[in-house]
Amino acid sequence: MSIQQGSPAKIKLRTTVIQNNQKEEFAFDLNGQVVQMGDTLYIRYKEKQEDGETVPVTVKITPDSTISIIRSGNVRMQMKFAYRKKMDTNYRTPYGIFLISTYTEDLHVSLKDRPFSGIVTIDYGLYMKDAKVGDYHMVLEFTT
């Protein structure tokens, strides 16, 4: 199966969150899919929430290294990341829509051919209005 049609992938997602001087770490080993459409790469997987709901997630990587993380379900959002840039997005919840922003401190994408695999690293601050919510370090590894 070609990457244009989609290939099954093993995904490791590690996130470190620092909020109010407290550090939390999350780690997930997931099955997903990698699809390449033109020069854009899509990594898809389902994330299990604390309430047991499964949320489809798509990580979109464009040739200019802009990254979007798109979540759908009860809570919908598309977080965007671009190196040293502030990016705004709407965070849709059952309680209404909130404006959130990310400021990407560091962003790195590394891809390999055989087997097709990659590592995406994003360090960012999350903001609501002008107030900083926390600092995040995310590493997503995939292998087809």
LOMI-148601 format. One record per residue (C-alpha): residue in one letter; x, y, z; residue number from 0. Coordinates in steps of 0.05 Angstrom, whole numbers. Example, Ala and Ser with C-alpha at 12.3 -4.5 7.8 and 13.67 -1.06 7.14 Angstrom:
<r r="A" c1="246" c2="-90" c3="156" k="0"/>
<r r="S" c1="273" c2="-21" c3="143" k="1"/>
END
This chain:
<r r="M" c1="0" c2="0" c3="0" k="0"/>
<r r="S" c1="29" c2="68" c3="-18" k="1"/>
<r r="I" c1="33" c2="126" c3="31" k="2"/>
<r r="Q" c1="-14" c2="166" c3="-15" k="3"/>
<r r="Q" c1="-70" c2="115" c3="0" k="4"/>
<r r="G" c1="-52" c2="111" c3="73" k="5"/>
<r r="S" c1="-8" c2="64" c3="112" k="6"/>
<r r="P" c1="-19" c2="35" c3="181" k="7"/>
<r r="A" c1="27" c2="65" c3="233" k="8"/>
<r r="K" c1="51" c2="55" c3="305" k="9"/>
<r r="I" c1="48" c2="121" c3="341" k="10"/>
<r r="K" c1="81" c2="142" c3="406" k="11"/>
<r r="L" c1="56" c2="208" c3="435" k="12"/>
<r r="R" c1="90" c2="240" c3="496" k="13"/>
<r r="T" c1="66" c2="306" c3="525" k="14"/>
<r r="T" c1="94" c2="344" c3="585" k="15"/>
<r r="V" c1="50" c2="399" c3="613" k="16"/>
<r r="I" c1="73" c2="452" c3="663" k="17"/>
<r r="Q" c1="17" c2="492" c3="694" k="18"/>
<r r="N" c1="19" c2="531" c3="759" k="19"/>
<r r="N" c1="89" c2="505" c3="774" k="20"/>
<r r="Q" c1="63" c2="433" c3="770" k="21"/>
<r r="K" c1="88" c2="383" c3="718" k="22"/>
<r r="E" c1="46" c2="327" c3="688" k="23"/>
<r r="E" c1="68" c2="276" c3="637" k="24"/>
<r r="F" c1="24" c2="237" c3="589" k="25"/>
<r r="A" c1="45" c2="178" c3="545" k="26"/>
<r r="F" c1="4" c2="140" c3="494" k="27"/>
<r r="D" c1="22" c2="83" c3="447" k="28"/>
<r r="L" c1="-29" c2="82" c3="392" k="29"/>
<r r="N" c1="-46" c2="51" c3="325" k="30"/>
<r r="G" c1="-60" c2="100" c3="270" k="31"/>
<r r="Q" c1="-51" c2="117" c3="197" k="32"/>
<r r="V" c1="-4" c2="161" c3="156" k="33"/>
<r r="V" c1="-28" c2="191" c3="91" k="34"/>
<r r="Q" c1="10" c2="235" c3="43" k="35"/>
<r r="M" c1="-30" c2="281" c3="-3" k="36"/>
<r r="G" c1="16" c2="321" c3="-48" k="37"/>
<r r="D" c1="69" c2="351" c3="-3" k="38"/>
<r r="T" c1="25" c2="349" c3="59" k="39"/>
<r r="L" c1="30" c2="293" c3="110" k="40"/>
<r r="Y" c1="-29" c2="271" c3="154" k="41"/>
<r r="I" c1="-21" c2="228" c3="216" k="42"/>
<r r="R" c1="-87" c2="202" c3="242" k="43"/>
<r r="Y" c1="-104" c2="166" c3="307" k="44"/>
<r r="K" c1="-158" c2="160" c3="359" k="45"/>
<r r="E" c1="-144" c2="187" c3="429" k="46"/>
<r r="K" c1="-181" c2="157" c3="488" k="47"/>
<r r="Q" c1="-207" c2="210" c3="537" k="48"/>
<r r="E" c1="-215" c2="202" c3="612" k="49"/>
<r r="D" c1="-290" c2="193" c3="604" k="50"/>
<r r="G" c1="-279" c2="134" c3="556" k="51"/>
<r r="E" c1="-297" c2="173" c3="493" k="52"/>
<r r="T" c1="-252" c2="163" c3="433" k="53"/>
<r r="V" c1="-233" c2="227" c3="396" k="54"/>
<r r="P" c1="-207" c2="226" c3="324" k="55"/>
<r r="V" c1="-143" c2="267" c3="319" k="56"/>
<r r="T" c1="-107" c2="288" c3="255" k="57"/>
<r r="V" c1="-37" c2="319" c3="255" k="58"/>
<r r="K" c1="-26" c2="357" c3="190" k="59"/>
<r r="I" c1="46" c2="374" c3="170" k="60"/>
<r r="T" c1="54" c2="422" c3="111" k="61"/>
<r r="P" c1="117" c2="433" c3="70" k="62"/>
<r r="D" c1="131" c2="499" c3="105" k="63"/>
<r r="S" c1="132" c2="461" c3="172" k="64"/>
<r r="T" c1="67" c2="490" c3="197" k="65"/>
<r r="I" c1="33" c2="438" c3="239" k="66"/>
<r r="S" c1="-41" c2="433" c3="256" k="67"/>
<r r="I" c1="-72" c2="386" c3="308" k="68"/>
<r r="I" c1="-145" c2="376" c3="292" k="69"/>
<r r="R" c1="-191" c2="344" c3="345" k="70"/>
<r r="S" c1="-264" c2="329" c3="335" k="71"/>
<r r="G" c1="-318" c2="302" c3="382" k="72"/>
<r r="N" c1="-353" c2="338" c3="439" k="73"/>
<r r="V" c1="-293" c2="385" c3="442" k="74"/>
<r r="R" c1="-270" c2="410" c3="374" k="75"/>
<r r="M" c1="-208" c2="449" c3="359" k="76"/>
<r r="Q" c1="-153" c2="460" c3="309" k="77"/>
<r r="M" c1="-89" c2="482" c3="343" k="78"/>
<r r="K" c1="-37" c2="511" c3="296" k="79"/>
<r r="F" c1="38" c2="515" c3="306" k="80"/>
<r r="A" c1="90" c2="554" c3="267" k="81"/>
<r r="Y" c1="161" c2="567" c3="292" k="82"/>
<r r="R" c1="165" c2="631" c3="334" k="83"/>
<r r="K" c1="94" c2="652" c3="315" k="84"/>
<r r="K" c1="30" c2="663" c3="354" k="85"/>
<r r="M" c1="-29" c2="626" c3="323" k="86"/>
<r r="D" c1="-102" c2="635" c3="344" k="87"/>
<r r="T" c1="-158" c2="583" c3="342" k="88"/>
<r r="N" c1="-228" c2="571" c3="367" k="89"/>
<r r="Y" c1="-238" c2="518" c3="420" k="90"/>
<r r="R" c1="-310" c2="491" c3="414" k="91"/>
<r r="T" c1="-339" c2="458" c3="476" k="92"/>
<r r="P" c1="-410" c2="439" c3="496" k="93"/>
<r r="Y" c1="-408" c2="503" c3="538" k="94"/>
<r r="G" c1="-389" c2="551" c3="483" k="95"/>
<r r="I" c1="-331" c2="575" c3="440" k="96"/>
<r r="F" c1="-266" c2="600" c3="470" k="97"/>
<r r="L" c1="-209" c2="634" c3="435" k="98"/>
<r r="I" c1="-141" c2="603" c3="450" k="99"/>
<r r="S" c1="-72" c2="617" c3="423" k="100"/>
<r r="T" c1="-7" c2="580" c3="417" k="101"/>
<r r="Y" c1="63" c2="611" c3="414" k="102"/>
<r r="T" c1="113" c2="560" c3="387" k="103"/>
<r r="E" c1="181" c2="565" c3="420" k="104"/>
<r r="D" c1="211" c2="507" c3="382" k="105"/>
<r r="L" c1="186" c2="461" c3="326" k="106"/>
<r r="H" c1="223" c2="404" c3="292" k="107"/>
<r r="V" c1="201" c2="352" c3="240" k="108"/>
<r r="S" c1="247" c2="295" c3="221" k="109"/>
<r r="L" c1="226" c2="243" c3="169" k="110"/>
<r r="K" c1="259" c2="179" c3="145" k="111"/>
<r r="D" c1="245" c2="135" c3="84" k="112"/>
<r r="R" c1="256" c2="61" c3="102" k="113"/>
<r r="P" c1="213" c2="47" c3="139" k="114"/>
<r r="F" c1="174" c2="112" c3="131" k="115"/>
<r r="S" c1="177" c2="143" c3="200" k="116"/>
<r r="G" c1="185" c2="209" c3="234" k="117"/>
<r r="I" c1="190" c2="250" c3="297" k="118"/>
<r r="V" c1="152" c2="314" c3="308" k="119"/>
<r r="T" c1="172" c2="357" c3="368" k="120"/>
<r r="I" c1="134" c2="420" c3="389" k="121"/>
<r r="D" c1="149" c2="465" c3="449" k="122"/>
<r r="Y" c1="95" c2="517" c3="459" k="123"/>
<r r="G" c1="59" c2="563" c3="507" k="124"/>
<r r="L" c1="-17" c2="560" c3="510" k="125"/>
<r r="Y" c1="-56" c2="624" c3="521" k="126"/>
<r r="M" c1="-128" c2="643" c3="536" k="127"/>
<r r="K" c1="-137" c2="716" c3="519" k="128"/>
<r r="D" c1="-71" c2="745" c3="543" k="129"/>
<r r="A" c1="-63" c2="698" c3="602" k="130"/>
<r r="K" c1="-13" c2="641" c3="596" k="131"/>
<r r="V" c1="-46" c2="574" c3="613" k="132"/>
<r r="G" c1="17" c2="532" c3="611" k="133"/>
<r r="D" c1="79" c2="507" c3="575" k="134"/>
<r r="Y" c1="75" c2="444" c3="533" k="135"/>
<r r="H" c1="128" c2="397" c3="504" k="136"/>
<r r="M" c1="100" c2="346" c3="455" k="137"/>
<r r="V" c1="137" c2="291" c3="418" k="138"/>
<r r="L" c1="100" c2="248" c3="367" k="139"/>
<r r="E" c1="137" c2="189" c3="336" k="140"/>
<r r="F" c1="109" c2="146" c3="281" k="141"/>
<r r="T" c1="132" c2="85" c3="242" k="142"/>
<r r="T" c1="94" c2="53" c3="183" k="143"/>
END
